[in-house]
Amino acid sequence: MPRFGAHVSVAGGVSKAFDRAESVGCDTMQIFTRNNNRWSSKPLDPQEIQRWYKRWEQSEIRPIVSHAAYLINLASSDEALWQKSIDAFVDELERAEALGLMGVVLHPGSPKEDGEAYGIQRIAQALDICHQRTPGFKTLTLLETTAGTGKHLGYRFEQLAAMRAAVAHPERVAMCFDTCHVFAAGYELRTPEGYAQTMAEFDRHIGLDLLKCFHFNDSKFDLGSRKDRHEHIGKGFIGLDGFRHIIQDPRFQDVPMILETPKSKDLHEDVENLAVLRGLVAH
């Protein structure tokens, strides 16, 4: 059985995420380890880190990833923004390493008008600095596939491959595959032929062994829209077949599949979406 989960809140302390994840039936989860819309955040409390590990010992939830702050842009030519982004991502890696997380999911960034080649080189340069400042870390940098909205890079598998190829320590970089983003970028998932072709392209350019995490989101817009709008599983343009193809693919049985779909305070949507996904395991 694949490991299904969701992005869960850490309100009240990171250790509280386990209660929320277990309450909706998660096998795996994603969290923010700091405020996702601010540059500065208080350091993790050492006592809270202890509570995290104590709680994790009692839980079956694994692996766990974090998502980097949305402000980070490692492709920027603005020197001040680039340096702030590097500092923030180092902080993300340090927090994730302290919590024993598998990886930090990162939107690669946008070079704005400076172009793709510049952006790829700038991201690789920034990641090299981040990795130099975090020697020996086990936590991976997980570059996320993007929808290609605006000038954001990562919407072609070739771009992600080029970023990883350009870093000094590629073994520290792997990938997060977001279904909504990949579909919005123009990769077909709904038909057996389209799905096979998409995964063959990913394998050719990047390697399926580097696909360490899925974000499971249906799409409010159709194939190739280049719009990043998440929808509940089976309620968007991807539909159930796209998710069924991934879930029933034996190559991904051990890869965490994590929801980032809209939710309200009682989290009933996560319960419903997880039930839909589990219903696709053998059907």
TAPEHU-V677701 format. One record per residue. N is the residue number from 0. PSI is psi as a letter, one per 30 degrees, with the letter a starting at -180 (NA if undefined). OMEGA is omega in whole degrees, 0 to 359 (* if undefined). D_CENTER is the distance of its C-alpha to the mean C-alpha in Angstrom with 2 decimals. Layout:
BEGIN
n = [N | N]
psi = [PSI | PSI]
omega = [OMEGA | OMEGA]
d_center = [D_CENTER | D_CENTER]
END
This chain:
BEGIN
n = [0 | 1 | 2 | 3 | 4 | 5 | 6 | 7 | 8 | 9 | 10 | 11 | 12 | 13 | 14 | 15 | 16 | 17 | 18 | 19 | 20 | 21 | 22 | 23 | 24 | 25 | 26 | 27 | 28 | 29 | 30 | 31 | 32 | 33 | 34 | 35 | 36 | 37 | 38 | 39 | 40 | 41 | 42 | 43 | 44 | 45 | 46 | 47 | 48 | 49 | 50 | 51 | 52 | 53 | 54 | 55 | 56 | 57 | 58 | 59 | 60 | 61 | 62 | 63 | 64 | 65 | 66 | 67 | 68 | 69 | 70 | 71 | 72 | 73 | 74 | 75 | 76 | 77 | 78 | 79 | 80 | 81 | 82 | 83 | 84 | 85 | 86 | 87 | 88 | 89 | 90 | 91 | 92 | 93 | 94 | 95 | 96 | 97 | 98 | 99 | 100 | 101 | 102 | 103 | 104 | 105 | 106 | 107 | 108 | 109 | 110 | 111 | 112 | 113 | 114 | 115 | 116 | 117 | 118 | 119 | 120 | 121 | 122 | 123 | 124 | 125 | 126 | 127 | 128 | 129 | 130 | 131 | 132 | 133 | 134 | 135 | 136 | 137 | 138 | 139 | 140 | 141 | 142 | 143 | 144 | 145 | 146 | 147 | 148 | 149 | 150 | 151 | 152 | 153 | 154 | 155 | 156 | 157 | 158 | 159 | 160 | 161 | 162 | 163 | 164 | 165 | 166 | 167 | 168 | 169 | 170 | 171 | 172 | 173 | 174 | 175 | 176 | 177 | 178 | 179 | 180 | 181 | 182 | 183 | 184 | 185 | 186 | 187 | 188 | 189 | 190 | 191 | 192 | 193 | 194 | 195 | 196 | 197 | 198 | 199 | 200 | 201 | 202 | 203 | 204 | 205 | 206 | 207 | 208 | 209 | 210 | 211 | 212 | 213 | 214 | 215 | 216 | 217 | 218 | 219 | 220 | 221 | 222 | 223 | 224 | 225 | 226 | 227 | 228 | 229 | 230 | 231 | 232 | 233 | 234 | 235 | 236 | 237 | 238 | 239 | 240 | 241 | 242 | 243 | 244 | 245 | 246 | 247 | 248 | 249 | 250 | 251 | 252 | 253 | 254 | 255 | 256 | 257 | 258 | 259 | 260 | 261 | 262 | 263 | 264 | 265 | 266 | 267 | 268 | 269 | 270 | 271 | 272 | 273 | 274 | 275 | 276 | 277 | 278 | 279 | 280 | 281 | 282]
psi = [k | l | j | k | a | l | k | l | k | g | k | f | k | e | f | f | e | e | e | e | e | e | f | f | h | k | f | l | l | k | l | k | f | l | k | f | g | l | e | k | l | k | l | k | k | e | e | e | e | e | e | e | e | e | e | e | e | f | l | g | j | l | l | k | l | l | k | l | k | f | f | k | j | f | f | k | f | j | e | e | e | e | e | e | e | e | e | e | e | e | e | e | e | e | e | e | e | f | g | h | l | e | l | j | k | k | k | e | l | k | g | c | g | f | l | e | e | e | e | e | e | e | e | e | e | e | e | e | e | e | e | e | f | h | k | g | k | f | k | l | j | j | k | k | k | l | f | g | k | b | g | k | l | g | f | k | e | e | e | e | e | e | e | e | f | f | l | f | i | f | f | g | k | a | k | k | j | j | e | e | e | e | e | f | f | g | k | k | f | e | l | e | e | e | e | e | e | e | e | e | e | e | e | e | e | e | k | f | f | g | j | f | k | k | j | j | k | l | k | f | l | l | k | g | f | g | k | i | j | k | l | l | k | f | f | a | f | e | l | e | e | e | e | e | e | e | e | g | j | f | f | g | f | g | k | k | j | k | k | h | l | k | l | a | e | f | g | f | e | e | e | e | e | e | e | e | e | f | f | f | e | g | NA]
omega = [176 | 179 | 181 | 179 | 183 | 169 | 183 | 182 | 174 | 179 | 181 | 180 | 185 | 182 | 180 | 181 | 181 | 180 | 182 | 181 | 180 | 183 | 179 | 176 | 180 | 169 | 182 | 178 | 173 | 179 | 162 | 177 | 179 | 178 | 188 | 180 | 178 | 179 | 184 | 177 | 177 | 176 | 175 | 178 | 180 | 178 | 178 | 175 | 177 | 179 | 179 | 183 | 178 | 180 | 181 | 178 | 182 | 189 | 175 | 185 | 177 | 351 | 179 | 175 | 171 | 176 | 181 | 179 | 183 | 182 | 186 | 176 | 183 | 179 | 188 | 174 | 176 | 188 | 181 | 179 | 180 | 180 | 177 | 180 | 177 | 180 | 181 | 181 | 173 | 178 | 178 | 181 | 180 | 179 | 181 | 178 | 179 | 181 | 178 | 184 | 180 | 183 | 174 | 179 | 186 | 168 | 188 | 177 | 182 | 176 | 183 | 184 | 185 | 171 | 186 | 183 | 178 | 183 | 180 | 179 | 182 | 178 | 180 | 179 | 180 | 180 | 177 | 178 | 180 | 181 | 175 | 182 | 179 | 186 | 175 | 181 | 176 | 180 | 182 | 164 | 182 | 178 | 184 | 171 | 182 | 180 | 181 | 177 | 181 | 182 | 184 | 180 | 179 | 180 | 172 | 180 | 179 | 180 | 180 | 178 | 181 | 178 | 182 | 181 | 186 | 181 | 182 | 181 | 183 | 180 | 179 | 184 | 173 | 191 | 169 | 185 | 179 | 185 | 179 | 183 | 181 | 179 | 179 | 179 | 174 | 179 | 182 | 177 | 193 | 183 | 178 | 182 | 180 | 179 | 181 | 180 | 180 | 181 | 177 | 178 | 178 | 182 | 182 | 185 | 188 | 184 | 182 | 178 | 179 | 176 | 189 | 187 | 172 | 161 | 182 | 178 | 170 | 187 | 177 | 182 | 189 | 182 | 176 | 183 | 186 | 178 | 183 | 179 | 185 | 178 | 178 | 185 | 180 | 183 | 183 | 185 | 176 | 179 | 186 | 185 | 180 | 180 | 178 | 180 | 180 | 184 | 182 | 178 | 184 | 180 | 186 | 183 | 183 | 181 | 181 | 182 | 195 | 178 | 168 | 184 | 182 | 180 | 175 | 188 | 182 | 174 | 182 | 179 | 177 | 178 | 183 | 181 | 178 | 178 | 178 | 180 | 181 | 177 | 181 | 186 | 185 | 185 | *]
d_center = [20.73 | 16.95 | 14.98 | 13.81 | 12.37 | 11.10 | 9.85 | 13.23 | 15.44 | 16.90 | 20.04 | 22.98 | 21.17 | 18.07 | 20.19 | 20.65 | 17.15 | 18.66 | 21.41 | 19.28 | 16.95 | 20.15 | 22.01 | 19.96 | 19.80 | 16.34 | 16.19 | 12.77 | 10.77 | 8.22 | 10.28 | 11.22 | 13.76 | 15.59 | 16.48 | 13.69 | 16.49 | 18.90 | 19.56 | 21.34 | 20.75 | 23.04 | 22.47 | 21.46 | 24.76 | 25.91 | 27.29 | 24.04 | 22.39 | 25.31 | 24.82 | 21.13 | 22.32 | 25.30 | 23.32 | 20.85 | 24.01 | 25.04 | 21.83 | 20.56 | 16.89 | 14.91 | 12.73 | 10.90 | 7.81 | 7.81 | 6.28 | 8.76 | 11.58 | 11.85 | 15.20 | 14.18 | 15.41 | 16.07 | 17.77 | 20.42 | 24.10 | 25.00 | 25.80 | 25.56 | 22.12 | 20.91 | 22.42 | 21.04 | 17.49 | 18.20 | 19.70 | 16.86 | 14.25 | 16.88 | 17.14 | 13.43 | 13.95 | 17.29 | 16.20 | 13.55 | 16.31 | 18.84 | 17.03 | 16.45 | 12.67 | 11.24 | 8.76 | 7.36 | 4.09 | 6.55 | 8.04 | 10.87 | 13.62 | 16.88 | 20.24 | 22.07 | 25.41 | 25.26 | 23.84 | 21.32 | 23.10 | 23.39 | 19.75 | 18.62 | 21.32 | 20.47 | 16.78 | 18.09 | 20.87 | 18.72 | 16.48 | 19.85 | 21.12 | 18.15 | 18.57 | 22.35 | 22.12 | 20.18 | 22.27 | 21.87 | 18.51 | 16.85 | 13.36 | 11.30 | 9.72 | 6.55 | 7.17 | 5.28 | 8.12 | 9.95 | 12.93 | 15.33 | 16.67 | 19.31 | 19.07 | 15.33 | 14.66 | 12.20 | 13.63 | 15.74 | 14.88 | 17.82 | 16.37 | 13.35 | 16.04 | 18.34 | 16.10 | 15.71 | 19.40 | 20.53 | 19.32 | 21.93 | 19.83 | 17.58 | 17.38 | 15.05 | 12.44 | 10.34 | 7.71 | 4.59 | 6.86 | 6.87 | 10.52 | 11.78 | 10.83 | 12.26 | 15.20 | 15.88 | 15.97 | 18.72 | 17.63 | 19.48 | 18.17 | 21.11 | 23.93 | 24.35 | 25.36 | 22.59 | 19.90 | 21.70 | 21.95 | 18.28 | 17.35 | 20.41 | 19.32 | 15.91 | 18.01 | 20.66 | 18.72 | 15.96 | 16.81 | 15.40 | 15.72 | 12.82 | 10.40 | 9.12 | 6.52 | 6.76 | 5.96 | 9.73 | 11.36 | 14.83 | 16.03 | 18.92 | 20.03 | 21.28 | 20.31 | 20.08 | 20.28 | 17.77 | 17.07 | 13.79 | 15.20 | 13.67 | 16.38 | 17.19 | 17.10 | 20.22 | 21.23 | 19.91 | 20.66 | 18.56 | 20.55 | 20.75 | 21.56 | 18.27 | 16.53 | 19.65 | 19.45 | 16.10 | 17.18 | 20.57 | 19.55 | 20.73 | 18.54 | 15.46 | 17.35 | 15.71 | 12.02 | 10.32 | 9.91 | 8.47 | 10.10 | 9.41 | 13.00 | 15.84 | 17.78 | 21.02 | 22.29 | 23.52 | 20.17 | 22.21 | 19.70 | 17.21 | 20.27 | 21.20 | 17.92 | 17.59 | 21.25 | 20.75 | 18.11 | 20.45 | 23.27 | 21.84 | 21.89 | 25.52 | 26.49]
END
